[in-house]
Amino acid sequence: MMTLSKAKIGQTFTIQSVEGKEKIKKFLFTLGCFEGEEITLISKLAGTFVINIKDSRYAIDEGMAKCIKIVA
């Protein structure tokens, strides 16, 4: 298991869990980021991670990316 912050660009992963403070977890949940969902890392630039969840793209910071635990 690793965090999204360590993922390679262009790969699709399954979210195993979302950890961290309750405020961050709630925000990620509103994006559709929850256990069992597929997530793709589109790009990362200057600490900003562009992700694709459920055919939608979002930009999150590195702190949030570290809260998302993934499996290949």
C-alpha positions as CSV (number, residue, x, y, z in Angstrom):
1,M,0.0,0.0,0.0
2,M,1.2,3.5,-0.8
3,T,0.0,7.0,-0.9
4,L,-1.2,8.9,-4.0
5,S,1.7,11.3,-3.5
6,K,4.1,8.5,-4.5
7,A,2.1,7.3,-7.5
8,K,3.3,7.5,-11.1
9,I,1.6,9.9,-13.5
10,G,-0.9,8.2,-15.9
11,Q,-1.6,5.1,-13.8
12,T,-5.0,4.2,-12.4
13,F,-5.2,2.9,-8.8
14,T,-7.9,1.7,-6.4
15,I,-8.4,3.7,-3.3
16,Q,-7.9,1.5,-0.3
17,S,-8.6,4.2,2.4
18,V,-8.7,7.9,3.1
19,E,-6.9,9.0,6.2
20,G,-6.2,12.3,8.0
21,K,-8.1,15.0,9.7
22,E,-11.9,14.8,9.5
23,K,-12.1,18.1,7.5
24,I,-9.8,16.7,4.8
25,K,-11.6,13.3,4.7
26,K,-15.0,15.1,4.2
27,F,-13.7,17.2,1.4
28,L,-12.2,14.3,-0.4
29,F,-15.4,12.4,0.0
30,T,-17.3,15.2,-1.7
31,L,-15.0,14.7,-4.7
32,G,-16.0,11.0,-4.8
33,C,-12.8,9.9,-3.2
34,F,-13.7,6.9,-1.1
35,E,-12.7,3.2,-0.6
36,G,-13.0,1.0,-3.7
37,E,-13.2,3.9,-6.2
38,E,-10.7,4.1,-9.0
39,I,-8.4,7.2,-9.2
40,T,-6.0,8.3,-11.9
41,L,-3.1,10.7,-11.4
42,I,-3.1,13.0,-14.4
43,S,-0.2,15.3,-13.5
44,K,1.7,16.7,-10.6
45,L,3.4,20.1,-10.7
46,A,4.7,22.3,-7.9
47,G,3.0,20.3,-5.2
48,T,-0.4,20.3,-7.0
49,F,-1.8,16.9,-8.0
50,V,-4.4,16.7,-10.8
51,I,-6.6,13.6,-10.3
52,N,-9.4,11.9,-12.2
53,I,-12.2,10.3,-10.2
54,K,-15.5,9.3,-11.8
55,D,-14.8,11.1,-15.1
56,S,-14.1,14.4,-13.3
57,R,-10.8,16.1,-12.8
58,Y,-9.7,17.8,-9.6
59,A,-6.6,19.6,-8.3
60,I,-5.5,18.7,-4.8
61,D,-2.4,19.6,-2.8
62,E,0.3,17.3,-1.7
63,G,-1.1,17.1,1.9
64,M,-4.4,15.7,0.6
65,A,-2.6,13.3,-1.8
66,K,-0.7,11.9,1.2
67,C,-4.1,11.1,2.9
68,I,-5.2,8.9,0.0
69,K,-3.9,5.3,0.4
70,I,-3.9,3.3,-2.9
71,V,-3.2,-0.1,-4.3
72,A,-2.3,-0.9,-7.9
